[in-house]
Amino acid sequence: MLDEATELAARLHPSGQDGSYPRPTLVRTNWADLDGPAGFAVDDEGVGLRDRWWESADHFDRTIVLPFPPESKASGIADTATHPVVWYRIEVTAAQLAAAGHAPGRRLLLHLDGVDYHSIVWVDGTEAGAHEGGQSPVTLDITDELAEEGPHAVVVRAWDDPHDRGQPRGKQTWEDEPSGIWYQRSTGIWRPVWIESVPPVHVRRIIWRTPAAEETVTAVIELNRRPRRPLPVRIGLTHRGRPLGSAVTLTREQTTVVRIETPGSNDLRWRPEHPELVDAAVIAGEDEVGSYTGLREVGTTHRAITLDDQPIYLRQVLEQCYWPESLYSAPSARALREEAELIGRLGFNGMRIHQQSADQRLLYWADRLGLLVFGEIGAAHEFSPEAIRRLHREWTQVVRASQGHPSIICWVPINESWGFIDIPRDLDQARAAAAMARLTRSIDPSRPALSNDGWHHVDSDLLTIHDYDANPARMRLRYRSRQVERWLTPGALGPARNFIVVGSDQPTDVPVLLDELGGIRFCPGRHGRGWGYSTVRTRSQFVRRISELVTAVTTGNVLGGYCWTQLTDTGQETNGLCDENRRPKAPVHEFAAVFGRQPEPPTQQTRPT
C-alpha cells in the first residue's frame, strides 16, 4: 500500500502535465487563469495616481487581451507608440475563485509572471503590493484586500520608461523604432496572470538535488513562513506510477532539507537522449503540491560540460522567444511545446534562451524532451550604480524562480558586455561582472555560471566565444587547439578583436564553447530586406554554408559545443533557420543531418560544479 505522499505523486503525475500550468515544478490541483479580456488605459499625462484610477472602472475605456503587451497585435491594441504608464483592470469572478479552490480560512495568491517594468497592484480599491522587474514573477497574498462581495477588481499600474538604458530590457529597443538586432519594446503585462488558494502555511519553492554518486534525492522545501508549531512534511517519489522513495519529517523552520533514499534509481538518470523525469509530491501540513525532477548532476572537465561525470557535446540554438503577433509573449501554451519540439526535430540538443528570462512552461518542455538550456536575463545597456542594483535584484529572482528545472545547465547573467562595455579598462566594471558570477553561484552552486558571454571573461566557469565569420576555411583554421589556446592568454585578442580573458583571476582550464556562430541571412521572397551577419541567396547555398561552418568548428578536439544563431527570423532579423512563423527555410531533415551530428566531446578528468 502506498503512503499518502507517494500515492499523491502517482495520481498527480506532474511530469506528464499538459504544459498550461504557469509554474510547472510546483503544481496545485486548483488554480484559475485570469488571462483574457481586461480593461485598459494609457496614462500619458501621468495623472492616474493623483486621480486614484484604481477606485473606478470609468477610466478604463479600452479592452486588452492578456497576457499580450499593448504593442502586439494579439493584445487587440497594437499601439507601438511610447506610453510609459499603462493601467489594467482585471475582473475576478466567483467562478474563478471557486476554480482556484478559495474558501474561508485559506489565502488567495495573485501571480503576475511578467510586468514590464515597475508595477503597483490594487485589489478592490486597496493597495496589495508593488514589484520592480519586468522579467521576474511576483506573487502577492491578496486575501486581506478582497471585499466581502464580488466580483472583485484587480488593478495594475505598469510604468516602463522606454528610453531608460539602465533598465534591464534585453533586446527591446530604447529608440523610437526597431533596428539592427533591437526589437519592438514591450510594455506592461506580458506573461500569465493567475490565482490559486493555499493554506496559511504553504510550500513556496522546492529544489531537488540529485547527486550522481548516490541513489538519493534531496528535497529543499521552502515554506512561505516559519510554522508556529511543528509541521509534518511528507514526500513521495514515483516513476511512471512505481514507488521510488519517500520520507517523513517534522519541521519548525521555513526551509527544510530532506534526504530520500531511491534504490534502483541509477537507471533513471536524465540525459538528452534519455530524459526520464521522476514525479514528486510534498504534503506540508494542509498543503499538497506536485513536482518533478530529473536525476542528473552537472559538472565540467578541462574541456567539456558533463552530466553525471560523462562529457556531453552541446549543440544548441539561439532562441529569441519572439513571435510576430505577440512579441515576447508566447501565443499560447501549445506554441511553447511546438517550439521545443521544433528545436529537437532540427537536430539540436539544447537552446540558449536569449536576452530574457525563460517562460517556465518552455522550460517544462525542455525538461520533458531533454533539451539542455542556458538561462539568461535581458541586459541593461549602461553601467551605473542604479543599473547594477536593478540587475542584481532581478537576476536573483530569475534564478530562484527557474532553479528547479533540470534542463538548465548554465546561468548567463551578462551577454557580450552589454551594460559592462569597458570591462578590460574599467576595474569597477570587471569587479561587478565577477560579482554577478559569484552571486549566481551563491544562489545555485549546482551549475556553471558565467561572468560574461562571448568575451571579456573575468570569473566564468566556461569560456564562451562569439564568432560570426562566414568563411568556413578560416573557421576551420581558427578552431584548432593551438589557436584557441592562444586566445586564452590574458591580453590576447580573439574574434572581432575582443579579449576572451581579462585579468589573472579567470581560470583557463575550463570548457571552451563557441556560444554564437552563424547568423546567416536568407529570406526567400524578401529580397533586399532584413538583416544578418552574412547573406546567401538560395536554399542550397544556405544549407551548404551551414554545413560547412558546423563541420569547420567541430572538426578539432577543442570545443565543448556550439550555439547556432538563430532559430527563427525575428522582426527585421532574417537570419533564422525558420521564418518568423516557424516555417523551416529548408527541409527539416537537411538541418537535422547537420545539427544532429554528435562530435566527440574533449575528455579530461571531471571537476564537479
N, C-alpha and C positions, 0 to 999 in steps of 0.2 A: 504493500500500500504506500502510495506516495505521500510525503509530508505536504503541508499546505502550500509552502512556497514553491516546491518543485512541481506540484500539480498546477499551480498558477502559471509558472513558466511554460509548461507544456500547453496549457489551454490558450494563453495569450499569443504564443509563438511570435514574439516581437521581430525576430529576424525575417519573418515572412510577411510583414505588413505591406500594404499596397502603395506606400510611398507618399500618401497625402498628409500624414501626421507631421506637423511642423518641427517637432523635436524628437526624432526617431529613436534616440538612445535612452530616452526616459518617457515611457508611454503610460498614459492613464486611459481607462476604458471610455470615460465620459469627457467630452470637450465639445466646443462649438466654434465654428468658423464665422468670423464677423466680416469677412471679405464680401464684396458685392457693392451695390449702390449705397452711397453715403452723401450727406450734404457737404458742400464745398464752397469756399470763398477765398479770394485773394485779398490781401491787406497791404496794398502798395503804399498807402499813406501811413501805415503803422499805428492805426487808431484802435485796433481790436482789444488790446489790453485796457486802454483808457475807457472804452465804451462797454467793456465787460461782455464781449461776444459769447462767452461760454454760458450766459444766462438765458439766451433766447435763440430760437431757431430762425428768427426773422432775417438774420444776416447771411444765412446760407442759401444763396439764390441759385446755385448750380448743383448738379449731381455728378459725382465722380464714381467710377468703378474701381474699388480697391481690389488688390493692393497696388495698382499700377500708378506710376507717377503722372502728374498732370501734363508733362511734356509728351507723354506717349499717346499714340492713337488708341491703345487698348483701354485707356482710362476714360475715354469719351470726351476728354477735354482737349488734348492735342495742342496745347499752347506752349510754344517754345520761347516765348518772351521771358525776360527775367522778372521773377516775382519772389523777392527774398522771404516774404512771410505768407504762408497759406494756412487755412483753418479747415478742419473736418468736423462733421457732426455725425456720429455713428449711433444708430438706434439699437438697443439690446432688448429683445422681446422676452416674454415669459417662456416661450418655446425654446429659445436659445439658452436661457438659464436652466431649464429642465434638461436640455441636451448636455449641458456642462455638468450636470449632477449636483446642482446647488440646492442646499436645504439649510434650515436653521442650524446654527452651531458650526457650520463649515465656513471656510474662507474662499472668496472669489478672486482668482488671479486673472489679470488682464495682461496679455502678451503682445508687445509690439516688436516684431522681429527685425524691423529696419525702418527708421525715420530719419531722413537726412535734413538737418544735421542736429539741431537742438530742439527738443520737444517739451511742451508742458501739457499735462493731461488733467482735465476736469471730469468728474462723474456727477451727474445730477446737480451741477452748479457748484460743486466743492472741489478744490484742487486736490488731486490724488498723488501727484509726483511730477518729476521732471527728469530728463535724460539728455546727456551730451554724447554725441557719437552716432554717425549715420550708418555704420557698418556692424554695430554690436546690438544684440537684442536687449530689451528691457522688460522686466516683469514687475507689475505693481499689484499690491493687495488693495483692491478697491471695495472691500466689504463694508467698511465703515462709512464710505461716501454714498452708498446706494440709498436712495429714497425708499420709503416704505412701499410705495406703489409704482408700478411701471406703466408703460415701457420706460426704460432708462436711456439716458443720453450720455455718451462718451464724446467729449470734445477734445480735439488735439490741435494745438498750435505748433506749427513747424517753422523754424527760422533757419534759412540756409543762404548765407551770403555767397552769391555766385562768383564773386571776384576775389574771395579770400584764399590766397595761395597757401596760407598756413594751416588751413583746414584739411585733414586727411580726406582726399577726394579721388585718388586714383587717376583714372583716365578721363574723368569729367572735365570738360574744358572750362577755363576761367575767362575765356574770351566770349565775344557775342555769338560766334558761330564755330561749329566743329571744324577742325582742320588737321592734316597730318595724322598723327597717332592719337589725337584727342577727340573724344566723343561728345555726344549731346549730354548736357547736365541732367541731373535727376533730383527733383525737389520733393521733400516730404515723405509720406508713407510709400514704401516700395517693396515691402515684404509682408508676409501674412500677419493679420490681426486676429487674435483668438482668445477664448476664455476657457478656464477649467476651474472646477471646485475641488478644494482639498481640505483635509482635517487641519486643525490649528497647528499641529506639529506634523511636518510632512517632508518628504525627500525632495531636495533641491537639485542635487547633482550626484552622479555616480561615475567613478573612474575605475577601470579594470586594469590590473597588472597581471601579465601572463608571461612569466619568465620561461625561456627555452629549456633551462636545465632541470626544471621541476614539473611534475604533474600536479600543479596547483594553480589556482586563480585567487588573486587578492582583490577584494572589493573595497574601495574607498567611498564611503557613503556620507554625504553631506546633507544635513537637515537645514531647515530654514532658521532654526534657533536651537539653543540648548534646551532639552526637555527638563521640566521642573521635577520630575521623578523618573526613576529608571525606566527606559523604554525598551520593550522587547523588539529585537530585529531578527527576522528570519530570511534566509537567502536560499534560493534553489536554482540549480543549473540543469539544463537538459539539452540534448542534441537530437533533433528530429523526434521529439517526444520521449526519448530514452533518458532516464535519470543519469546525471553525470556527477553531481555532488551537492551537498547542502551544508548549512551551518546555522547555528542559533546563538545569539548573544544578547546581553543587556547593555544598554549604553546610557551614560549620563552626559555625553559630550555632543557637541554639534557635528563633529566629524569623527567617524568610526572606521577603523580598518579591520577587516575580517578576512582571514585566510581560509580557503576552501580546498580540501583535497579532491582531486579529479583523476582517480586512477583510470588508466586506459586512454587518456586524452591526447597522447602523443600523435596518434593518427589523425587528429582533428586540427592540426596546425594550419593557420591561414596563410595562403600564398596566392599570387595572381592566378596560377593555374589550378588552384585548389582552394577557393575562397569559402571554406567552411565557417559558419557562424554558430555560436553557442547561445541559446536562449537563456534568459535570466529573469528572475522575479525577486523583488525585495518587498517584504511586508514589515513596515516600521510602525508599530502601534496600530492605528486605524488606517494608515495609508498603504495602498497596494499599487505598485508600479511594475511595469515590464521593461526589460532592457535586453541588450545582446552584446556580445563581444567577439572578436576574432583572436584566437590564440596565436600570438606572434611577438617576437622581440626584435626591435630594430637595433642594429649595430653598424660598425664600419670596420673595414680593413684598411690597409695602406692605400688602396686604390678603388675600393668598391663599397657600396652600401650592402648590408647583409640583413636577411631575415632568418632568425634562428640560426645564426652563425654561417649561413650559406650565402655566398655572394650572389647578387642579383643585378642584372644589367637593366638600367632604366630606359624605356622607350616611351617617352611622354610627349604629349601635345599641349601647346599653349591654349588654354580655354578662357576666352574673354567673357563668357556668360552674358552675351548681349543679343537681343532679338529685335528685329526691325519694328515690330508693332508695340512692344512692351519695354524696350530698352533693357536695363539691368534686371528687371523683374522677369522671372520665368513666366511664359504664357499660361502654364498650368503645371500641376504636379506631374502629369503624364509627360510633359515636354522634358522634364529633368531625367526621367527614366530613359526616354528616347535619346537624350544627349549622351548619357553614359553608355548606352548600347551602341550608339554610333561610334564612339571612341574605340570601343572594343572591336567592332567589325572592321574598322580601318587598320587594325593590326597593333595598336598601342597597348601597353600595359599600365599606363598611368596618364595623369594630367597635372599641369600646373595651373591652378585657378588664379588668374592674373589680375592684380590690382583691385581686388575687392575681397571681402570675406566670403566664405563659401556658404551657399544655401545648404542647410543641413539635410534637406531632402535629396540633394545631389550627392552629398557625402554618403547617405544611406545606400544609394545605388552603387557608388564606388565600393563600399564595404561588401555589398552583396555580389558584385560582379568581379571583384578582385583587381580594382584599379588602384595604383599607387599615386598618392596625392601629395603635392607640396601646398601647404596652407599659407595664405598671403593676406595682406591688407592693402587697401588703397593708400597711396602716399600723399603727404603734404608736398608742396613744391617751393618751400622756402625754409631756411634754418633760422629758428628763433626760439627763445625760451618757451613761448606760448605754443608753438608748433610741436616742440618736444613733449610738453606736458600733455597735449591732446593725444599724440601718438602713443605715448607711454600708457595712458589710461585706457584708451580704446583697444590697443593691442592686447593688453591684459585680459579684457573682457572677451575678445575674439578667441583667444587661445583657450580660455576656460570654457567657453560655450561649445567648442568643437573638439575638445581634447579626448572625448570618449570614442571617437571614430577610429577603428583600426586601420583604415585606408590611409590616413595621414601619416607620412613617414618623415616629414621635414617641415620646419617652420621658417618662413621668409618675411621678416618684419620690414626690410628695406630692399628696394629694387633699383639697380643702376644709379645709386647715389642720389635718387630723387629726394629732394629735401636735405641732402647732405652733399652738395655738389662739389665741395672743396676738401674732401677727406685727406688727400695727400699733403695739403699745405696748411690745413687748419686743425690744430690739435684738439680743439673743443669738439669739432665735428667727428673726428676719429674716435675720441673717447665716448661720445654719445652713441655712435654706431656700435661700438663694442659693448656699451651698457645695454643696448637693446638685445643683443645676443645673450648676455648674462641674465637679463630679466627673463627672457624666454626659457632658458634652462632652469631657472629657479621655479618657474611655474610648472614646467613639464620637462623633467630630466630624462625622459624615456625616448626622446627623439633628437636627431641633429637639429641645430639652429644655425642660421646664417647671420653674419653682421652686415651683409650686403649681398646682392645677387648680380653677377655679371662681371664685376671688377671691384677694386678698392676694398679687398678683404682685410679686416684688422683682427677679427676673432671669430672666424667661421669654422664649423665642423666639417664643411665641404668647401672645396674651391670650385666655384662656378664661373664659366666663361660665356660671354655672348659674342657671337661672330656671324655676321651676315654676308661674308664673302660668297659670291655666287660662282666662283671658279673652282670646279672640283679638283683640278690638278694642284692648285695652291693649297686647298684644304687638305688634300692627301699628304702633301709635304709638311704642312703645319702641324698636323695632329699625329706626329710621331713622337716617341718618348723623349728624344733629346731636345726637341724644340719646346715641348711643354715644360720640361724641367727647367729650361732657361727662363721661361715666364714666371716661374715660381720663386725666382730670386728677387728679394726686395729691391725696388728701383728699376726692374726690367719692364719694358713696355710690351704689352700683349696686343691682341687685335684692337683695331680702332685707336691705337696709341694710348691705351689705358693701362695703368698699373694693375696687375692682378692682385699682387700682395703689397700691402702698405705697412711698413714698420716691422719690428723684430718679434712682436708678440704673436703673429699669425703662424700657427703650425702649417707646415707644408707636406707632412707625411699623412695626408688625408685624401679621400677620394676627389678626383677631378671630373667635373661634368661639363659638357657643352650644353648649357642650360637654355640657350636660344640660338637657333640657326634656321635658315630657310627664308621665310617671308617673301616667297616668290609671287609676284603679281601675275595673275591670269584671270581675265574677266571676259569670257566668251559673251559676245553680244553687247559689250560695253566698251568698245574700242575708244581709246583716248580719255577714259575716265578711270578714277581710282588711284590707289597708292600702294606701293610695295617697295621692298628693298632692291629688288631686281624684277625684270619683266620677261615673260615669254609670250608667244603669240598663238601657239597651237596646243592642243591637248597632248599630242605625242611629245612635244618639247617639254611640257610641264612634267609629265611622268618621268621622262628621261632625266631631266635636271634634278628632280627629287631623288631618283635612284642613284645618280652619280654622286650627289652630295652626301647622302646617307652612307653609301659604300665607302666614300673617301674618309669619313670621320670614324668609321667603325672598323677599319682595316687594322689600325695599330692597336697595341695592347696597353693603352694608356688611359682611356676614358672609362668612367664607370657608368656612362649613359649619356643620353641627349634629350632635348626637348625641342620638337619641331614647331615653328611659328607658321601658321596657327590653324585651329580647327575650322573656323568659318570666316567669311568676309564680315566686316564689322563697320557699318557706316561707309565712310569713304575709303577705308582699308579694303583692298580687294586681293589680299594675299592669303586667303584661306584655302584649305583643301576642299571646302564646301562653300556654296554661296550662302548669303545671309539667311536663307530659308532652309538650310541644312541639306541641300541637294549636292552630292559629291560632283566635283568637276571632271572626274574620270571614273571609270568603273571601280567599285569598291574593291574587287579582287586585285586590281592592279596596285592600289595603295597598300592593301594588306600584304602583298608579295614583298613590298619594300619595308614597311614598318613592322611587319610581323617577323622579320629575320631576327634571331636572337644571337648576338655576338657573345662570345665567352667573356665574362667579366674578369678584370685583373684580380688575381688571388694573392692574398697575404694573410698573415695572422689576424684574427678578428680582435677588435677592441670594442667592448660594449659601450654603447652610448650612455 
